[in-house]
Amino acid sequence: MRRRGVQIIEEALLIVVALIALSITIGALGQVQAKLDTLFTKAWEGLDWLFKTVFYFIPE
């Protein structure tokens, strides 16, 4: 009976650790998404500037 109680505690701790790992992963993905968003925004601004510079005679 004592071994069964220890097994339940171990499984509960594994679930807690898995949930913590999942929350850390979600947080990291949020930061990666923010960095990618910044990168794509800067790239788009650069391409927009290049287009406007090369094709300056086209009205906006």
Biopython code that builds the backbone (N, CA, C, O; Angstrom):
import numpy as np
from Bio.PDB.StructureBuilder import StructureBuilder

atoms = [
    (1, "MET", "N", (0.827, -1.193, 0.000)),
    (1, "MET", "CA", (0.000, 0.000, 0.000)),
    (1, "MET", "C", (0.872, 1.257, 0.000)),
    (1, "MET", "O", (0.532, 2.246, -0.649)),
    (2, "ARG", "N", (1.991, 1.222, 0.724)),
    (2, "ARG", "CA", (2.879, 2.374, 0.797)),
    (2, "ARG", "C", (3.499, 2.648, -0.566)),
    (2, "ARG", "O", (3.648, 3.806, -0.957)),
    (3, "ARG", "N", (3.861, 1.603, -1.286)),
    (3, "ARG", "CA", (4.464, 1.771, -2.613)),
    (3, "ARG", "C", (3.463, 2.424, -3.568)),
    (3, "ARG", "O", (3.852, 3.235, -4.409)),
    (4, "ARG", "N", (2.203, 2.084, -3.448)),
    (4, "ARG", "CA", (1.185, 2.675, -4.316)),
    (4, "ARG", "C", (1.072, 4.177, -4.060)),
    (4, "ARG", "O", (0.913, 4.951, -5.004)),
    (5, "GLY", "N", (1.151, 4.595, -2.802)),
    (5, "GLY", "CA", (1.101, 6.010, -2.466)),
    (5, "GLY", "C", (2.286, 6.767, -3.036)),
    (5, "GLY", "O", (2.144, 7.888, -3.525)),
    (6, "VAL", "N", (3.461, 6.147, -2.969)),
    (6, "VAL", "CA", (4.666, 6.771, -3.536)),
    (6, "VAL", "C", (4.528, 6.900, -5.042)),
    (6, "VAL", "O", (4.940, 7.903, -5.624)),
    (7, "GLN", "N", (3.952, 5.890, -5.670)),
    (7, "GLN", "CA", (3.761, 5.924, -7.125)),
    (7, "GLN", "C", (2.806, 7.056, -7.506)),
    (7, "GLN", "O", (3.029, 7.742, -8.503)),
    (8, "ILE", "N", (1.753, 7.254, -6.728)),
    (8, "ILE", "CA", (0.803, 8.335, -7.016)),
    (8, "ILE", "C", (1.487, 9.690, -6.886)),
    (8, "ILE", "O", (1.274, 10.581, -7.708)),
    (9, "ILE", "N", (2.316, 9.843, -5.841)),
    (9, "ILE", "CA", (3.048, 11.102, -5.656)),
    (9, "ILE", "C", (4.016, 11.340, -6.806)),
    (9, "ILE", "O", (4.124, 12.463, -7.297)),
    (10, "GLU", "N", (4.720, 10.304, -7.243)),
    (10, "GLU", "CA", (5.651, 10.439, -8.361)),
    (10, "GLU", "C", (4.925, 10.850, -9.638)),
    (10, "GLU", "O", (5.400, 11.711, -10.379)),
    (11, "GLU", "N", (3.777, 10.235, -9.890)),
    (11, "GLU", "CA", (3.029, 10.573, -11.093)),
    (11, "GLU", "C", (2.493, 12.003, -11.025)),
    (11, "GLU", "O", (2.469, 12.708, -12.034)),
    (12, "ALA", "N", (2.072, 12.421, -9.855)),
    (12, "ALA", "CA", (1.599, 13.798, -9.688)),
    (12, "ALA", "C", (2.735, 14.786, -9.929)),
    (12, "ALA", "O", (2.539, 15.819, -10.569)),
    (13, "LEU", "N", (3.922, 14.469, -9.417)),
    (13, "LEU", "CA", (5.077, 15.344, -9.637)),
    (13, "LEU", "C", (5.470, 15.392, -11.113)),
    (13, "LEU", "O", (5.868, 16.440, -11.621)),
    (14, "LEU", "N", (5.358, 14.259, -11.794)),
    (14, "LEU", "CA", (5.650, 14.246, -13.227)),
    (14, "LEU", "C", (4.673, 15.134, -13.992)),
    (14, "LEU", "O", (5.065, 15.837, -14.923)),
    (15, "ILE", "N", (3.412, 15.101, -13.601)),
    (15, "ILE", "CA", (2.421, 15.956, -14.253)),
    (15, "ILE", "C", (2.738, 17.423, -13.993)),
    (15, "ILE", "O", (2.647, 18.248, -14.902)),
    (16, "VAL", "N", (3.111, 17.755, -12.753)),
    (16, "VAL", "CA", (3.457, 19.135, -12.421)),
    (16, "VAL", "C", (4.671, 19.593, -13.224)),
    (16, "VAL", "O", (4.677, 20.703, -13.756)),
    (17, "VAL", "N", (5.684, 18.759, -13.315)),
    (17, "VAL", "CA", (6.889, 19.101, -14.081)),
    (17, "VAL", "C", (6.545, 19.271, -15.558)),
    (17, "VAL", "O", (7.062, 20.175, -16.214)),
    (18, "ALA", "N", (5.681, 18.416, -16.082)),
    (18, "ALA", "CA", (5.271, 18.539, -17.487)),
    (18, "ALA", "C", (4.529, 19.849, -17.721)),
    (18, "ALA", "O", (4.741, 20.502, -18.743)),
    (19, "LEU", "N", (3.670, 20.241, -16.799)),
    (19, "LEU", "CA", (2.946, 21.503, -16.946)),
    (19, "LEU", "C", (3.891, 22.699, -16.868)),
    (19, "LEU", "O", (3.720, 23.674, -17.600)),
    (20, "ILE", "N", (4.878, 22.633, -15.992)),
    (20, "ILE", "CA", (5.866, 23.712, -15.899)),
    (20, "ILE", "C", (6.658, 23.806, -17.199)),
    (20, "ILE", "O", (6.890, 24.902, -17.708)),
    (21, "ALA", "N", (7.072, 22.662, -17.737)),
    (21, "ALA", "CA", (7.816, 22.657, -19.001)),
    (21, "ALA", "C", (6.958, 23.218, -20.130)),
    (21, "ALA", "O", (7.459, 23.943, -20.990)),
    (22, "LEU", "N", (5.681, 22.889, -20.133)),
    (22, "LEU", "CA", (4.779, 23.402, -21.157)),
    (22, "LEU", "C", (4.629, 24.915, -21.048)),
    (22, "LEU", "O", (4.620, 25.613, -22.062)),
    (23, "SER", "N", (4.511, 25.420, -19.834)),
    (23, "SER", "CA", (4.378, 26.872, -19.667)),
    (23, "SER", "C", (5.657, 27.600, -20.076)),
    (23, "SER", "O", (5.592, 28.679, -20.664)),
    (24, "ILE", "N", (6.810, 27.024, -19.773)),
    (24, "ILE", "CA", (8.077, 27.631, -20.196)),
    (24, "ILE", "C", (8.178, 27.642, -21.714)),
    (24, "ILE", "O", (8.630, 28.624, -22.303)),
    (25, "THR", "N", (7.757, 26.552, -22.347)),
    (25, "THR", "CA", (7.794, 26.464, -23.803)),
    (25, "THR", "C", (6.877, 27.498, -24.438)),
    (25, "THR", "O", (7.251, 28.139, -25.420)),
    (26, "ILE", "N", (5.691, 27.663, -23.890)),
    (26, "ILE", "CA", (4.756, 28.649, -24.427)),
    (26, "ILE", "C", (5.318, 30.061, -24.261)),
    (26, "ILE", "O", (5.192, 30.889, -25.164)),
    (27, "GLY", "N", (5.930, 30.334, -23.124)),
    (27, "GLY", "CA", (6.554, 31.637, -22.913)),
    (27, "GLY", "C", (7.682, 31.896, -23.893)),
    (27, "GLY", "O", (7.814, 32.999, -24.424)),
    (28, "ALA", "N", (8.492, 30.878, -24.131)),
    (28, "ALA", "CA", (9.600, 31.022, -25.080)),
    (28, "ALA", "C", (9.066, 31.246, -26.493)),
    (28, "ALA", "O", (9.619, 32.046, -27.248)),
    (29, "LEU", "N", (8.003, 30.547, -26.848)),
    (29, "LEU", "CA", (7.429, 30.730, -28.178)),
    (29, "LEU", "C", (6.870, 32.143, -28.343)),
    (29, "LEU", "O", (6.932, 32.720, -29.429)),
    (30, "GLY", "N", (6.331, 32.687, -27.271)),
    (30, "GLY", "CA", (5.845, 34.065, -27.330)),
    (30, "GLY", "C", (6.971, 35.038, -27.603)),
    (30, "GLY", "O", (6.809, 35.981, -28.377)),
    (31, "GLN", "N", (8.108, 34.815, -26.973)),
    (31, "GLN", "CA", (9.258, 35.695, -27.204)),
    (31, "GLN", "C", (9.801, 35.527, -28.620)),
    (31, "GLN", "O", (10.179, 36.506, -29.262)),
    (32, "VAL", "N", (9.839, 34.297, -29.102)),
    (32, "VAL", "CA", (10.316, 34.050, -30.471)),
    (32, "VAL", "C", (9.380, 34.711, -31.471)),
    (32, "VAL", "O", (9.825, 35.297, -32.458)),
    (33, "GLN", "N", (8.074, 34.613, -31.209)),
    (33, "GLN", "CA", (7.113, 35.241, -32.110)),
    (33, "GLN", "C", (7.298, 36.754, -32.134)),
    (33, "GLN", "O", (7.201, 37.375, -33.193)),
    (34, "ALA", "N", (7.561, 37.345, -30.982)),
    (34, "ALA", "CA", (7.777, 38.795, -30.923)),
    (34, "ALA", "C", (9.032, 39.181, -31.711)),
    (34, "ALA", "O", (9.031, 40.178, -32.434)),
    (35, "LYS", "N", (10.097, 38.395, -31.570)),
    (35, "LYS", "CA", (11.330, 38.687, -32.313)),
    (35, "LYS", "C", (11.100, 38.547, -33.820)),
    (35, "LYS", "O", (11.566, 39.379, -34.599)),
    (36, "LEU", "N", (10.380, 37.491, -34.232)),
    (36, "LEU", "CA", (10.103, 37.300, -35.657)),
    (36, "LEU", "C", (9.223, 38.415, -36.198)),
    (36, "LEU", "O", (9.414, 38.870, -37.326)),
    (37, "ASP", "N", (8.267, 38.854, -35.405)),
    (37, "ASP", "CA", (7.405, 39.944, -35.828)),
    (37, "ASP", "C", (8.221, 41.211, -36.054)),
    (37, "ASP", "O", (8.021, 41.918, -37.042)),
    (38, "THR", "N", (9.137, 41.493, -35.140)),
    (38, "THR", "CA", (10.012, 42.653, -35.292)),
    (38, "THR", "C", (10.876, 42.517, -36.542)),
    (38, "THR", "O", (11.041, 43.474, -37.299)),
    (39, "LEU", "N", (11.423, 41.329, -36.752)),
    (39, "LEU", "CA", (12.272, 41.084, -37.916)),
    (39, "LEU", "C", (11.499, 41.283, -39.208)),
    (39, "LEU", "O", (11.985, 41.948, -40.123)),
    (40, "PHE", "N", (10.296, 40.712, -39.294)),
    (40, "PHE", "CA", (9.501, 40.844, -40.513)),
    (40, "PHE", "C", (9.064, 42.293, -40.732)),
    (40, "PHE", "O", (9.007, 42.760, -41.870)),
    (41, "THR", "N", (8.759, 42.998, -39.651)),
    (41, "THR", "CA", (8.370, 44.399, -39.782)),
    (41, "THR", "C", (9.520, 45.228, -40.337)),
    (41, "THR", "O", (9.321, 46.055, -41.227)),
    (42, "LYS", "N", (10.719, 45.007, -39.815)),
    (42, "LYS", "CA", (11.886, 45.750, -40.316)),
    (42, "LYS", "C", (12.190, 45.389, -41.760)),
    (42, "LYS", "O", (12.537, 46.261, -42.557)),
    (43, "ALA", "N", (12.065, 44.115, -42.105)),
    (43, "ALA", "CA", (12.308, 43.702, -43.488)),
    (43, "ALA", "C", (11.283, 44.345, -44.418)),
    (43, "ALA", "O", (11.631, 44.807, -45.505)),
    (44, "TRP", "N", (10.025, 44.373, -43.995)),
    (44, "TRP", "CA", (8.993, 44.992, -44.824)),
    (44, "TRP", "C", (9.242, 46.484, -44.999)),
    (44, "TRP", "O", (9.075, 47.021, -46.094)),
    (45, "GLU", "N", (9.641, 47.153, -43.923)),
    (45, "GLU", "CA", (9.948, 48.584, -44.018)),
    (45, "GLU", "C", (11.121, 48.822, -44.967)),
    (45, "GLU", "O", (11.125, 49.787, -45.732)),
    (46, "GLY", "N", (12.118, 47.933, -44.910)),
    (46, "GLY", "CA", (13.264, 48.055, -45.814)),
    (46, "GLY", "C", (12.867, 47.854, -47.263)),
    (46, "GLY", "O", (13.305, 48.599, -48.140)),
    (47, "LEU", "N", (12.041, 46.855, -47.517)),
    (47, "LEU", "CA", (11.578, 46.627, -48.891)),
    (47, "LEU", "C", (10.697, 47.775, -49.375)),
    (47, "LEU", "O", (10.760, 48.165, -50.541)),
    (48, "ASP", "N", (9.884, 48.307, -48.486)),
    (48, "ASP", "CA", (9.038, 49.449, -48.842)),
    (48, "ASP", "C", (9.893, 50.659, -49.194)),
    (48, "ASP", "O", (9.623, 51.357, -50.171)),
    (49, "TRP", "N", (10.925, 50.903, -48.391)),
    (49, "TRP", "CA", (11.837, 52.015, -48.671)),
    (49, "TRP", "C", (12.536, 51.810, -50.016)),
    (49, "TRP", "O", (12.657, 52.739, -50.814)),
    (50, "LEU", "N", (12.997, 50.570, -50.254)),
    (50, "LEU", "CA", (13.691, 50.277, -51.510)),
    (50, "LEU", "C", (12.757, 50.480, -52.692)),
    (50, "LEU", "O", (13.156, 51.066, -53.698)),
    (51, "PHE", "N", (11.537, 50.013, -52.589)),
    (51, "PHE", "CA", (10.568, 50.184, -53.670)),
    (51, "PHE", "C", (10.301, 51.655, -53.937)),
    (51, "PHE", "O", (10.280, 52.094, -55.087)),
    (52, "LYS", "N", (10.096, 52.416, -52.861)),
    (52, "LYS", "CA", (9.815, 53.845, -53.030)),
    (52, "LYS", "C", (11.025, 54.594, -53.580)),
    (52, "LYS", "O", (10.870, 55.588, -54.289)),
    (53, "THR", "N", (12.228, 54.125, -53.256)),
    (53, "THR", "CA", (13.440, 54.776, -53.751)),
    (53, "THR", "C", (13.667, 54.468, -55.228)),
    (53, "THR", "O", (14.001, 55.360, -56.008)),
    (54, "VAL", "N", (13.485, 53.211, -55.608)),
    (54, "VAL", "CA", (13.732, 52.822, -56.999)),
    (54, "VAL", "C", (12.622, 53.344, -57.905)),
    (54, "VAL", "O", (12.888, 53.852, -58.994)),
    (55, "PHE", "N", (11.387, 53.216, -57.453)),
    (55, "PHE", "CA", (10.242, 53.630, -58.275)),
    (55, "PHE", "C", (9.636, 54.917, -57.713)),
    (55, "PHE", "O", (8.441, 54.982, -57.424)),
    (56, "TYR", "N", (10.477, 55.929, -57.566)),
    (56, "TYR", "CA", (10.036, 57.197, -56.965)),
    (56, "TYR", "C", (8.998, 57.909, -57.828)),
    (56, "TYR", "O", (8.231, 58.727, -57.321)),
    (57, "PHE", "N", (8.967, 57.610, -59.115)),
    (57, "PHE", "CA", (8.069, 58.310, -60.031)),
    (57, "PHE", "C", (6.637, 57.757, -59.990)),
    (57, "PHE", "O", (5.729, 58.357, -60.566)),
    (58, "ILE", "N", (6.433, 56.632, -59.322)),
    (58, "ILE", "CA", (5.081, 56.066, -59.209)),
    (58, "ILE", "C", (4.386, 56.731, -58.026)),
    (58, "ILE", "O", (4.916, 56.726, -56.915)),
    (59, "PRO", "N", (3.206, 57.303, -58.254)),
    (59, "PRO", "CA", (2.523, 57.952, -57.115)),
    (59, "PRO", "C", (2.028, 56.924, -56.112)),
    (59, "PRO", "O", (1.772, 55.770, -56.456)),
    (60, "GLU", "N", (1.898, 57.361, -54.872)),
    (60, "GLU", "CA", (1.478, 56.429, -53.813)),
    (60, "GLU", "C", (0.035, 56.163, -53.856)),
    (60, "GLU", "O", (-0.478, 55.402, -53.035)),
]
sb = StructureBuilder()
sb.init_structure("model")
sb.init_model(0)
sb.init_chain("A")
sb.init_seg("    ")
for serial, (resi, resn, name, xyz) in enumerate(atoms, 1):
    if name == "N":
        sb.init_residue(resn, " ", resi, " ")
    sb.init_atom(name, np.array(xyz, "f"), 0.0, 1.0, " ", f" {name:<3s}", serial, name[0])
structure = sb.get_structure()
